[in-house]
């Protein structure tokens, strides 16, 4: 276990020094592997890993869901989602914040990325909240937190990456995220209500909408809702695999954008190249992570770590609690993607070794990632909001995030204590 | 540099679009005409490999590989510059290794006559293409170090966020 521990510490150190994560994992994995089996076999395996990783047809699920989210993001549908949510709740105290959260949740149902959800909704929701004199920190924190729902409500890139790294069913992970996602929406709305109940001046209500306006606003969002239903129901009913759902979903998003004439050909090519770039970046990380995982396997790290934990005779839940705590602490300082690729190879075998459900742990993992996205100082959603609201002080934003982090923690505890919240929908999926 | 990036970007976009169309044809064929596309998985596997390795030089040239800068944010700029150089050299080495090993793999694929399972597409040329693209990425990493790159392109500077999380 010593060599494994050293390697993990080494990878972490290199990452903290700013070495690109893919390189760090590849270098450490490769040298560790070479130290155990010799240089030549290690290199051969590395080449094979690189080729196998990129030529696996099921991996196309990742770029295609990214494409679907990016298409929808570039098509202006976020505005209509926000308008519809506003029509129903805008008049309430803190109503614009609540509408932002609901719109984020709806957007998450077609976009698998938290960063994209936060960035897209920020463009729509921040100006609206500013107009109604919302507190800047509260408004920004609402968008940053609401955006995190992107990776919990299916589709979800974080679940896809988890599924690919651990060979867990992506379709089942998606279905397991639905109820926790709705709990997330409810929790954030409660946080917004609590904040504005304590201090109404932070988030005054907007104007009340007539029922006619409400119904009309619903008409604008049918496209988004039907796309989600098509994709997720397709997976749920077993009509599509996750990969097929991704392809059909991306195509559906394309059809909607063309039909609405909301995108030029140039913009479309731009969306395609952006998506492909992100894909290349991710798959390179994946190659590094798989090299690293292979090394941990040859070094028998996971088995020895498992034996070590067993020797402690600690109850299983304390191990899960410790892992979640490590995630929450790491999440403050590590960027989320790096954290995923470094930690899943280490923790996943331990968790399944203890007999826990890999889908349930996947949901917990995604929720701790959501928390990491908004835990200062390092969190992608924090960075996104800061880049979009440059005048906002970090202190105001951090303070605004506290109530959301509190409800997130409560949600995490709930989901950890009651696995059926995540797993109950799965009994109807084959 | 610029031209090369444009060509690669366009190729990458076209490949991704093709992957989507293949799936759509496969699924609609299966449900509407009871005729799925034969060998869709073969095509997608090859296409994805090409897409990822086409993107590799671009991501490398733009300095878009995922990294953490929290640990060294407040260190002297000279120290960071040294680290940058060291990491770029190591990175170029990793990419060159991938290139070399993929080429070796291509050699053994050619020897064994490896093909894709359904469509019997020979795989050696595919692996060779990957090796070439990985080498281009290694060169791009060195070129970036020598100042030919575009400088770091932070994810938030573009219209669309490029982080998938």
Interface residues (C-beta under 8 A of the other chain):
Chain A: X15 X16 X17 X18 X19 X20 X21 X22 X23 X26 X27 X30 X43 X44 X46 X47 X48 X50 X51 X54 X55 X56 X57 X59 X60 X62 X63 X64 X66 X67 X70 X73 X74 X112 X113 X114 X115 X116 X119 X151 X157 X158 X161 X239 X240 X243 X244 X246 X247 X248 X250 X251 X254 X269 X270 X271 X272 X273 X274 X275 X276 X277 X278 X279 X280 X281 X282 X283 X284 X285 X287 X333 X334 X335 X336 X337 X338 X369 X373 X377 X378 X380 X383 X384 X387 X388
Chain B: X9 X10 X12 X13 X14 X15 X16 X17 X19 X20 X21 X22 X23 X24 X26 X27 X31 X40 X41 X42 X44 X45 X46 X47 X48 X49 X51 X52 X53 X54 X55 X56 X58 X59 X62 X64 X65 X66 X67 X68 X69 X70 X71 X72 X80 X83 X84 X87 X90 X91 X94 X97 X98 X100 X101 X102 X104 X105 X126 X127 X130 X134 X156 X158 X159 X160 X161 X162 X163 X164 X165
